[in-house]
Amino acid sequence: MTQPDAPHPKTTDELGAALTDRERLFVASYFELNLNATAAARVCGYKLPRQEGHRVRHRPHVDAYIRARMGEYMPAEEVLQRLTALARTDGSQFLKEEEYEVPVFEPRPLQERIDHLAAQVGRMQQIDPELLKSRIEKTQAEIADLEVKLAMDPEATYQKQVGTEMRTRIVPSLEAAQENGVLFAIESAEYTQHGLKFKRQDPVKALELIGKHHKLFADRQVLENPDGSAVKFIAGLSEDDL
């Protein structure tokens, strides 16, 4: 009894013909927008692009068409080129040196600070003692504390700002990443109260994938004959049968 011929797989054009116009627009937008199903659904006018984008993307006939076109979207050679570019990135390409200003202090006699505060109190009393009463009392209390400290240590000092100076530091920088051509390797970025914070794509993972492609990490054992030729194995036969 002869077996019926297995059906031939559908071509990309045949798979595409099975889609509705809206589904074809979704797929076209999906590829144009870097495989972003939510953005593609938004282009198609879906009211809930996140949920409906995921649903449309995983329809069997849509998924089959996308898979058929994936080689067109990114050939194998381009995949390796992108992985290589990512693997060659290093931390210094995402950083820059910047200058920042800091105050400079030097020790001065504590009596100098007391005299300065006393002068402030005098000026406030001349302006409006009632209006500035709380500030005057606060400053007088500070003077009293400093006088106690000075009485206990006649050599006491305080830190007075006498200027500023410029220093340098290393900080993350999107501009530096762009200048060095590695902006693509940033997975996410946000500005916090402490400055820019970003997460890099893992270059070590890229190296692992490239290594696997080149079979650098395969666990294998090469068996050789005494003359250096490879040992031959045939299923069902022992070495004596060869």
C-alpha positions as a LaTeX table, in Angstrom:
\begin{tabular}{lrrr}
\hline
Residue & $x$ (\AA) & $y$ (\AA) & $z$ (\AA) \\
\hline
Met1 & 0.00 & 0.00 & 0.00 \\
Thr2 & 1.52 & 3.25 & $-1.07$ \\
Gln3 & 1.67 & 6.12 & 1.36 \\
Pro4 & 0.17 & 9.41 & 0.21 \\
Asp5 & 2.69 & 12.07 & $-0.57$ \\
Ala6 & 3.36 & 14.44 & 2.32 \\
Pro7 & 1.91 & 17.89 & 1.66 \\
His8 & 4.44 & 20.41 & 0.46 \\
Pro9 & 5.06 & 23.26 & 2.92 \\
Lys10 & 3.42 & 26.49 & 1.91 \\
Thr11 & 5.51 & 29.23 & 0.40 \\
Thr12 & 5.87 & 32.62 & 2.02 \\
Asp13 & 3.51 & 34.13 & $-0.56$ \\
Glu14 & 0.89 & 31.47 & 0.12 \\
Leu15 & 1.13 & 32.04 & 3.86 \\
Gly16 & 0.79 & 35.78 & 3.34 \\
Ala17 & $-2.24$ & 35.33 & 1.09 \\
Ala18 & $-4.06$ & 33.61 & 3.97 \\
Leu19 & $-3.89$ & 36.77 & 6.10 \\
Thr20 & $-6.46$ & 39.53 & 6.22 \\
Asp21 & $-5.47$ & 43.03 & 5.13 \\
Arg22 & $-5.24$ & 44.10 & 8.75 \\
Glu23 & $-3.07$ & 41.13 & 9.65 \\
Arg24 & $-0.73$ & 41.89 & 6.74 \\
Leu25 & $-0.47$ & 45.49 & 7.95 \\
Phe26 & 0.28 & 44.17 & 11.43 \\
Val27 & 3.11 & 41.95 & 10.15 \\
Ala28 & 4.59 & 44.72 & 8.01 \\
Ser29 & 4.54 & 47.10 & 10.98 \\
Tyr30 & 5.90 & 44.37 & 13.25 \\
Phe31 & 9.06 & 44.09 & 11.15 \\
Glu32 & 9.38 & 47.84 & 10.60 \\
Leu33 & 9.14 & 48.49 & 14.38 \\
Asn34 & 11.83 & 46.02 & 15.47 \\
Leu35 & 9.48 & 43.13 & 16.24 \\
Asn36 & 7.36 & 45.20 & 18.62 \\
Ala37 & 3.88 & 43.66 & 18.65 \\
Thr38 & 2.37 & 46.43 & 20.79 \\
Ala39 & 3.59 & 49.18 & 18.45 \\
Ala40 & 2.40 & 47.19 & 15.41 \\
Ala41 & $-1.06$ & 46.80 & 16.96 \\
Arg42 & $-1.13$ & 50.53 & 17.62 \\
Val43 & $-0.45$ & 51.21 & 13.92 \\
Cys44 & $-3.35$ & 48.92 & 13.05 \\
Gly45 & $-5.71$ & 50.89 & 15.27 \\
Tyr46 & $-6.37$ & 48.31 & 17.98 \\
Lys47 & $-7.89$ & 49.84 & 21.11 \\
Leu48 & $-5.83$ & 47.66 & 23.46 \\
Pro49 & $-2.52$ & 47.40 & 21.56 \\
Arg50 & $-0.63$ & 45.53 & 24.27 \\
Gln51 & $-3.14$ & 42.73 & 24.72 \\
Glu52 & $-4.37$ & 42.56 & 21.12 \\
Gly53 & $-0.86$ & 42.82 & 19.71 \\
His54 & 0.16 & 39.72 & 21.66 \\
Arg55 & $-3.01$ & 37.90 & 20.56 \\
Val56 & $-2.59$ & 38.72 & 16.85 \\
Arg57 & 1.14 & 37.91 & 16.92 \\
His58 & 0.44 & 34.38 & 18.18 \\
Arg59 & $-2.35$ & 33.46 & 15.80 \\
Pro60 & $-1.05$ & 30.26 & 14.13 \\
His61 & $-1.32$ & 31.55 & 10.54 \\
Val62 & 0.21 & 34.94 & 11.48 \\
Asp63 & 3.00 & 33.25 & 13.40 \\
Ala64 & 3.73 & 30.94 & 10.43 \\
Tyr65 & 3.99 & 33.92 & 8.07 \\
Ile66 & 6.29 & 35.82 & 10.45 \\
Arg67 & 8.53 & 32.78 & 10.81 \\
Ala68 & 8.72 & 32.40 & 7.05 \\
Arg69 & 9.81 & 36.03 & 6.69 \\
Met70 & 12.24 & 36.06 & 9.62 \\
Gly71 & 15.21 & 35.15 & 7.42 \\
Glu72 & 14.34 & 38.11 & 5.21 \\
Tyr73 & 14.18 & 40.39 & 8.26 \\
Met74 & 17.61 & 39.42 & 9.61 \\
Pro75 & 19.81 & 36.97 & 7.67 \\
Ala76 & 22.17 & 34.72 & 9.62 \\
Glu77 & 25.19 & 36.79 & 8.57 \\
Glu78 & 23.64 & 39.92 & 10.08 \\
Val79 & 22.85 & 38.06 & 13.32 \\
Leu80 & 26.53 & 37.17 & 13.68 \\
Gln81 & 27.60 & 40.72 & 12.83 \\
Arg82 & 25.34 & 42.16 & 15.51 \\
Leu83 & 26.45 & 39.63 & 18.11 \\
Thr84 & 30.08 & 40.38 & 17.25 \\
Ala85 & 29.52 & 44.13 & 17.63 \\
Leu86 & 27.88 & 43.56 & 21.03 \\
Ala87 & 30.62 & 41.18 & 22.18 \\
Arg88 & 33.28 & 43.79 & 21.37 \\
Thr89 & 31.77 & 46.51 & 23.55 \\
Asp90 & 33.48 & 47.42 & 26.82 \\
Gly91 & 32.52 & 49.57 & 29.76 \\
Ser92 & 34.73 & 52.53 & 28.88 \\
Gln93 & 32.68 & 53.20 & 25.75 \\
Phe94 & 29.68 & 54.16 & 27.89 \\
Leu95 & 31.50 & 56.60 & 30.19 \\
Lys96 & 32.84 & 60.13 & 30.04 \\
Glu97 & 34.90 & 62.39 & 32.27 \\
Glu98 & 33.15 & 65.50 & 33.54 \\
Glu99 & 34.14 & 68.42 & 35.75 \\
Tyr100 & 32.20 & 69.50 & 38.81 \\
Glu101 & 32.62 & 72.25 & 41.39 \\
Val102 & 33.12 & 71.63 & 45.11 \\
Pro103 & 33.48 & 74.08 & 47.99 \\
Val104 & 36.85 & 74.56 & 49.66 \\
Phe105 & 37.01 & 75.01 & 53.43 \\
Glu106 & 39.74 & 75.95 & 55.83 \\
Pro107 & 39.84 & 76.14 & 59.65 \\
Arg108 & 39.35 & 79.56 & 61.26 \\
Pro109 & 39.24 & 80.64 & 64.94 \\
Leu110 & 35.85 & 79.94 & 66.48 \\
Gln111 & 35.70 & 83.50 & 67.86 \\
Glu112 & 35.54 & 84.73 & 64.27 \\
Arg113 & 32.32 & 82.78 & 63.77 \\
Ile114 & 30.86 & 84.10 & 67.01 \\
Asp115 & 31.65 & 87.68 & 65.98 \\
His116 & 30.06 & 87.11 & 62.57 \\
Leu117 & 26.83 & 85.79 & 64.11 \\
Ala118 & 26.73 & 88.63 & 66.65 \\
Ala119 & 26.99 & 91.12 & 63.78 \\
Gln120 & 24.04 & 89.39 & 62.08 \\
Val121 & 21.96 & 89.73 & 65.23 \\
Gly122 & 22.78 & 93.43 & 65.40 \\
Arg123 & 21.68 & 94.00 & 61.79 \\
Met124 & 18.41 & 92.10 & 62.32 \\
Gln125 & 17.62 & 94.12 & 65.41 \\
Gln126 & 18.11 & 97.30 & 63.44 \\
Ile127 & 15.80 & 96.12 & 60.64 \\
Asp128 & 12.78 & 94.85 & 62.63 \\
Pro129 & 13.25 & 93.09 & 65.99 \\
Glu130 & 9.63 & 91.91 & 66.17 \\
Leu131 & 9.41 & 90.61 & 62.63 \\
Leu132 & 12.77 & 88.82 & 62.90 \\
Lys133 & 12.36 & 87.73 & 66.50 \\
Ser134 & 12.49 & 83.97 & 65.85 \\
Arg135 & 15.61 & 84.25 & 63.68 \\
Ile136 & 17.30 & 86.49 & 66.23 \\
Glu137 & 16.58 & 84.00 & 69.04 \\
Lys138 & 17.84 & 81.11 & 66.95 \\
Thr139 & 21.10 & 82.91 & 66.13 \\
Gln140 & 21.59 & 83.95 & 69.75 \\
Ala141 & 21.14 & 80.33 & 70.84 \\
Glu142 & 23.82 & 79.28 & 68.33 \\
Ile143 & 26.15 & 81.98 & 69.68 \\
Ala144 & 25.60 & 80.70 & 73.23 \\
Asp145 & 26.50 & 77.14 & 72.19 \\
Leu146 & 29.65 & 78.33 & 70.42 \\
Glu147 & 30.71 & 80.42 & 73.42 \\
Val148 & 30.44 & 77.34 & 75.64 \\
Lys149 & 32.54 & 75.38 & 73.17 \\
Leu150 & 35.13 & 78.18 & 73.04 \\
Ala151 & 35.28 & 78.40 & 76.82 \\
Met152 & 36.05 & 74.70 & 76.99 \\
Asp153 & 38.65 & 74.92 & 74.21 \\
Pro154 & 40.18 & 78.35 & 73.58 \\
Glu155 & 41.91 & 76.96 & 70.46 \\
Ala156 & 38.65 & 75.76 & 68.90 \\
Thr157 & 38.13 & 76.39 & 65.19 \\
Tyr158 & 35.34 & 76.09 & 62.63 \\
Gln159 & 35.35 & 75.31 & 58.90 \\
Lys160 & 34.82 & 78.37 & 56.73 \\
Gln161 & 34.25 & 78.20 & 52.99 \\
Val162 & 36.96 & 80.20 & 51.27 \\
Gly163 & 36.25 & 79.34 & 47.65 \\
Thr164 & 35.62 & 76.49 & 45.25 \\
Glu165 & 37.67 & 74.15 & 43.10 \\
Met166 & 37.03 & 71.99 & 40.05 \\
Arg167 & 37.35 & 68.20 & 40.17 \\
Thr168 & 36.73 & 65.46 & 37.64 \\
Arg169 & 34.75 & 62.24 & 37.83 \\
Ile170 & 33.72 & 59.39 & 35.52 \\
Val171 & 30.00 & 59.16 & 34.83 \\
Pro172 & 27.70 & 57.13 & 32.53 \\
Ser173 & 26.88 & 59.01 & 29.32 \\
Leu174 & 24.46 & 58.36 & 26.46 \\
Glu175 & 26.41 & 60.93 & 24.45 \\
Ala176 & 29.61 & 58.94 & 24.91 \\
Ala177 & 27.81 & 55.73 & 23.90 \\
Gln178 & 26.51 & 57.46 & 20.77 \\
Glu179 & 29.93 & 58.88 & 19.87 \\
Asn180 & 31.50 & 55.43 & 20.29 \\
Gly181 & 28.79 & 53.74 & 18.23 \\
Val182 & 27.55 & 51.49 & 21.04 \\
Leu183 & 24.18 & 53.04 & 21.79 \\
Phe184 & 22.56 & 49.86 & 20.43 \\
Ala185 & 24.05 & 47.89 & 23.34 \\
Ile186 & 22.02 & 49.80 & 25.99 \\
Glu187 & 19.01 & 47.77 & 27.07 \\
Ser188 & 17.38 & 50.46 & 29.25 \\
Ala189 & 18.18 & 53.87 & 30.69 \\
Glu190 & 16.68 & 56.24 & 33.24 \\
Tyr191 & 17.63 & 59.45 & 35.03 \\
Thr192 & 17.56 & 59.24 & 38.83 \\
Gln193 & 18.40 & 61.71 & 41.58 \\
His194 & 21.95 & 60.39 & 41.38 \\
Gly195 & 22.23 & 60.87 & 37.63 \\
Leu196 & 21.96 & 58.58 & 34.62 \\
Lys197 & 21.49 & 54.87 & 35.26 \\
Phe198 & 21.46 & 52.36 & 32.44 \\
Lys199 & 21.62 & 48.62 & 31.84 \\
Arg200 & 23.86 & 47.16 & 29.13 \\
Gln201 & 23.08 & 44.12 & 27.04 \\
Asp202 & 25.35 & 41.29 & 28.15 \\
Pro203 & 28.47 & 41.06 & 25.93 \\
Val204 & 29.49 & 37.78 & 27.59 \\
Lys205 & 26.21 & 36.22 & 26.48 \\
Ala206 & 26.95 & 37.39 & 22.94 \\
Leu207 & 30.38 & 35.75 & 23.16 \\
Glu208 & 28.80 & 32.50 & 24.32 \\
Leu209 & 26.39 & 32.48 & 21.36 \\
Ile210 & 29.22 & 33.18 & 18.90 \\
Gly211 & 31.31 & 30.46 & 20.54 \\
Lys212 & 28.48 & 27.96 & 20.19 \\
His213 & 28.06 & 28.90 & 16.54 \\
His214 & 31.75 & 28.15 & 15.97 \\
Lys215 & 31.49 & 24.99 & 18.14 \\
Leu216 & 34.16 & 26.27 & 20.50 \\
Phe217 & 32.51 & 24.86 & 23.61 \\
Ala218 & 31.35 & 21.46 & 22.33 \\
Asp219 & 32.12 & 18.61 & 24.70 \\
Arg220 & 33.62 & 16.06 & 22.37 \\
Gln221 & 36.35 & 13.44 & 22.36 \\
Val222 & 38.36 & 12.73 & 19.26 \\
Leu223 & 39.46 & 9.08 & 19.01 \\
Glu224 & 42.40 & 8.18 & 16.78 \\
Asn225 & 44.07 & 4.99 & 15.57 \\
Pro226 & 47.78 & 4.46 & 16.31 \\
Asp227 & 48.57 & 5.80 & 12.85 \\
Gly228 & 46.71 & 9.01 & 13.61 \\
Ser229 & 43.62 & 8.30 & 11.47 \\
Ala230 & 40.18 & 8.77 & 12.95 \\
Val231 & 38.46 & 5.75 & 14.49 \\
Lys232 & 35.48 & 4.62 & 12.39 \\
Phe233 & 32.24 & 3.44 & 13.94 \\
Ile234 & 29.45 & 1.63 & 12.12 \\
Ala235 & 26.23 & 0.90 & 13.97 \\
Gly236 & 25.93 & $-2.78$ & 14.89 \\
Leu237 & 29.59 & $-3.67$ & 14.27 \\
Ser238 & 32.43 & $-3.99$ & 16.70 \\
Glu239 & 35.95 & $-2.79$ & 15.99 \\
Asp240 & 36.97 & $-6.41$ & 15.23 \\
Asp241 & 34.34 & $-6.61$ & 12.48 \\
Leu242 & 35.78 & $-3.63$ & 10.59 \\
\hline
\end{tabular}
